[in-house]
Amino acid sequence: MVQADIVIVGGGAAGLMAACAAARILRKPGAVLVVEGNQKLGRKLLATGNGRCNLSNLAAAPEHYHGDAAAVASLLSSYTPEAILGAFRDMGLVTRADEQGRVYPRSGQAAAVLDALRSCAAEYGAVFRIGAPVTAVRREKVGFRLDCADGETIETGACILACGGAASPKHSCGVDGYALAKALGHTVMPLYPALTQLVCAGKTAKALSGVRCAACATLLADGKAVYAESGDVQFTDTGLSGICIFGLSIYAAEFFATGRIDGKAYRALAVALDCMPEWSFAQVREYLSEICRRHPQRLAGELLAGILNLRIGRALVQAAGIDPALAANRIPVAALQRLTRIVKEWSFTVTGTKGFLDAQITAGGVPLVEIDGRTMESRKAKQLYIVGEMLNVHGDCGGYNLHFAWASGLAAGKAAADAVQRKGGRR
Ligand SMILES: Cc1cc2nc3c(=O)[nH]c(=O)nc-3n(C[C@H](O)[C@H](O)[C@H](O)COP(=O)(O)OP(=O)(O)OC[C@H]3O[C@@H](n4cnc5c(N)ncnc54)[C@H](O)[C@@H]3O)c2cc1C
């Protein structure tokens, strides 16, 4: 039998931050125990930001969150980007922001973030139990009793569930954290994958697989624009990818899971790519006329080579129904008009999103009505806390999800340790 004042189930982003916050207050060896089912702490954290860990965003605020975002507004106003970066600075981790406000460790290595959290928690007396997931959590008369996969039992006064979500299961230990929450009386809103690629009908994307284009992508629901984002769009074997596409996928994933976007029912989705967002329709049209005038023998397939990737330019010419071998001076005016429209509004029918295997985050989870949004304490069980991706809050791409993991972990770690101090500890 193992005992601790506070047990944190899950040694990922939120769990490790909770451990630092709690151990820093209690400062007693072994008072805080982190149980991680994987053989290593923070496996997903190491994969974030392509190994560089986009750990926050200077614009982090409720409008960048979805699900029960309103319920965590006060949490986010307490744990601003400055507060979170300050907490990392206290651990010795220096950060830097790029021009879009995305924050990374100064070293450019996710491992530096994991090391800072692990060292800081350990220095304040937290201990780690690695490689045996928690399989059950039961409420006792006082505190909780946890069973681990290796047969060990843990007794604790407070329990923080930080098991992460269903996205990218290869980084997790394979035990369903939501089931632990359900067994303690919580409900779980339907889960669906978000921040992922869009699957598109037709062969165009596949033919361009691997090619990138700076574009503005607009998500159209029944032909109406619901969300637009600019950035690099990448064509893949199955559809579209890239940071701005991930932004669209939050709404697309909601549509494919519920048939609705922001509560409104729709029937079909498409993405329109504006491949020349810096030029108006008239400017693109004028450019095409000028090329045809000055270079009458240029082949239609190369008309867009001066402004777009050659393969994308050819695909657009074909999508406009123009023979790529036609000389520029033989292209009808109506065809140039069609080509201009396609450059500005290249439409792809969206048939789905990639699943949890490829997604960065989980939408859905434990609803915030069941949680105190300032301390992350459960309203179903005293001294039970739930943090991070398990909750029905998910953020935009760009550091917002880790920001929420840190904020909720800090709040829960502090609240749990304060409660232990008030009671004089369990052991
Ligand atoms: C490839 C990829 C890249 C990403 N990049 C970014 C990025 O750059 N910026 C950003 O903001 N977000 C990013 N995200 C999202 C971000 O990683 C998550 O939002 C964040 O890790 C959630 O933190 P968490 O602590 O809730 O869950 P996790 O970090 O997933 O940690 C949960 C931990 O709990 C453990 N666990 C689960 N169940 C049990 C159990 N029963 N017993 C013991 N242990 C258990 C798991 O093994 C896991 O280690 C990325 C996600 C992916 C997949």
The ligand as an SDF file (V2000), in Angstrom:
LIG
                    3D

 53 58  0  0  0  0  0  0  0  0999 V2000
    1.2510   15.6510  -32.1460 C   0  0  0  0  0  0  0  0  0  0  0  0
    0.6560   16.6870  -31.2130 C   0  0  0  0  0  0  0  0  0  0  0  0
    1.1770   17.9690  -31.2010 C   0  0  0  0  0  0  0  0  0  0  0  0
    0.6210   18.9340  -30.3490 C   0  0  0  0  0  0  0  0  0  0  0  0
    1.1910   20.1790  -30.3270 N   0  0  0  0  0  0  0  0  0  0  0  0
    0.6730   21.1130  -29.4920 C   0  0  0  0  0  0  0  0  0  0  0  0
    1.2930   22.3930  -29.3850 C   0  0  0  0  0  0  0  0  0  0  0  0
    2.3530   22.6490  -29.9700 O   0  0  0  0  0  0  0  0  0  0  0  0
    0.7030   23.3150  -28.5810 N   0  0  0  0  0  0  0  0  0  0  0  0
   -0.4450   23.0400  -27.8420 C   0  0  0  0  0  0  0  0  0  0  0  0
   -0.9470   23.9230  -27.1420 O   0  0  0  0  0  0  0  0  0  0  0  0
   -1.0020   21.8060  -27.8810 N   0  0  0  0  0  0  0  0  0  0  0  0
   -0.4680   20.8430  -28.6620 C   0  0  0  0  0  0  0  0  0  0  0  0
   -1.0220   19.6000  -28.6780 N   0  0  0  0  0  0  0  0  0  0  0  0
   -2.1270   19.3040  -27.7240 C   0  0  0  0  0  0  0  0  0  0  0  0
   -1.5400   19.0770  -26.3090 C   0  0  0  0  0  0  0  0  0  0  0  0
   -0.4880   18.1310  -26.3940 O   0  0  0  0  0  0  0  0  0  0  0  0
   -2.6020   18.5800  -25.3320 C   0  0  0  0  0  0  0  0  0  0  0  0
   -3.6750   19.5030  -25.3350 O   0  0  0  0  0  0  0  0  0  0  0  0
   -2.0300   18.4590  -23.9290 C   0  0  0  0  0  0  0  0  0  0  0  0
   -0.9460   17.5550  -23.8930 O   0  0  0  0  0  0  0  0  0  0  0  0
   -3.0960   17.9930  -22.9380 C   0  0  0  0  0  0  0  0  0  0  0  0
   -2.4970   17.8500  -21.6780 O   0  0  0  0  0  0  0  0  0  0  0  0
   -3.0440   16.7720  -20.6310 P   0  0  0  0  0  0  0  0  0  0  0  0
   -2.1280   16.7990  -19.4870 O   0  0  0  0  0  0  0  0  0  0  0  0
   -4.4920   16.9930  -20.4150 O   0  0  0  0  0  0  0  0  0  0  0  0
   -2.9140   15.3720  -21.3840 O   0  0  0  0  0  0  0  0  0  0  0  0
   -1.5850   14.5800  -21.8130 P   0  0  0  0  0  0  0  0  0  0  0  0
   -0.4940   15.5280  -22.0670 O   0  0  0  0  0  0  0  0  0  0  0  0
   -2.0300   13.6870  -22.9050 O   0  0  0  0  0  0  0  0  0  0  0  0
   -1.2030   13.7320  -20.5250 O   0  0  0  0  0  0  0  0  0  0  0  0
   -2.0300   12.7250  -20.0070 C   0  0  0  0  0  0  0  0  0  0  0  0
   -1.1460   11.6600  -19.3960 C   0  0  0  0  0  0  0  0  0  0  0  0
   -1.9280   10.8020  -18.5630 O   0  0  0  0  0  0  0  0  0  0  0  0
   -1.4680    9.4770  -18.7120 C   0  0  0  0  0  0  0  0  0  0  0  0
   -2.5750    8.5860  -18.2900 N   0  0  0  0  0  0  0  0  0  0  0  0
   -3.7850    8.4680  -18.8880 C   0  0  0  0  0  0  0  0  0  0  0  0
   -4.5520    7.6060  -18.1930 N   0  0  0  0  0  0  0  0  0  0  0  0
   -3.8140    7.1940  -17.1420 C   0  0  0  0  0  0  0  0  0  0  0  0
   -4.0570    6.2820  -16.0680 C   0  0  0  0  0  0  0  0  0  0  0  0
   -5.2280    5.6660  -15.9350 N   0  0  0  0  0  0  0  0  0  0  0  0
   -3.0590    6.0710  -15.1650 N   0  0  0  0  0  0  0  0  0  0  0  0
   -1.8670    6.7140  -15.2770 C   0  0  0  0  0  0  0  0  0  0  0  0
   -1.5810    7.5680  -16.2750 N   0  0  0  0  0  0  0  0  0  0  0  0
   -2.5550    7.8220  -17.2000 C   0  0  0  0  0  0  0  0  0  0  0  0
   -1.1240    9.3860  -20.1910 C   0  0  0  0  0  0  0  0  0  0  0  0
   -0.2540    8.3090  -20.4610 O   0  0  0  0  0  0  0  0  0  0  0  0
   -0.5050   10.7640  -20.4330 C   0  0  0  0  0  0  0  0  0  0  0  0
    0.8990   10.7400  -20.2220 O   0  0  0  0  0  0  0  0  0  0  0  0
   -0.4890   18.6060  -29.5050 C   0  0  0  0  0  0  0  0  0  0  0  0
   -0.9960   17.3080  -29.5290 C   0  0  0  0  0  0  0  0  0  0  0  0
   -0.4340   16.3470  -30.3690 C   0  0  0  0  0  0  0  0  0  0  0  0
   -0.9940   14.9570  -30.3660 C   0  0  0  0  0  0  0  0  0  0  0  0
  1  2  1  0
  2  3  1  0
  2 52  2  0
  3  4  2  0
  4  5  1  0
  4 50  1  0
  5  6  2  0
  6  7  1  0
  6 13  1  0
  7  8  2  0
  7  9  1  0
  9 10  1  0
 10 11  2  0
 10 12  1  0
 12 13  2  0
 13 14  1  0
 14 15  1  0
 14 50  1  0
 15 16  1  0
 16 17  1  0
 16 18  1  0
 18 19  1  0
 18 20  1  0
 20 21  1  0
 20 22  1  0
 22 23  1  0
 23 24  1  0
 24 25  2  0
 24 26  1  0
 24 27  1  0
 27 28  1  0
 28 29  2  0
 28 30  1  0
 28 31  1  0
 31 32  1  0
 32 33  1  0
 33 34  1  0
 33 48  1  0
 34 35  1  0
 35 36  1  0
 35 46  1  0
 36 37  1  0
 36 45  1  0
 37 38  2  0
 38 39  1  0
 39 40  1  0
 39 45  2  0
 40 41  1  0
 40 42  2  0
 42 43  1  0
 43 44  2  0
 44 45  1  0
 46 47  1  0
 46 48  1  0
 48 49  1  0
 50 51  2  0
 51 52  1  0
 52 53  1  0
M  END
$$$$
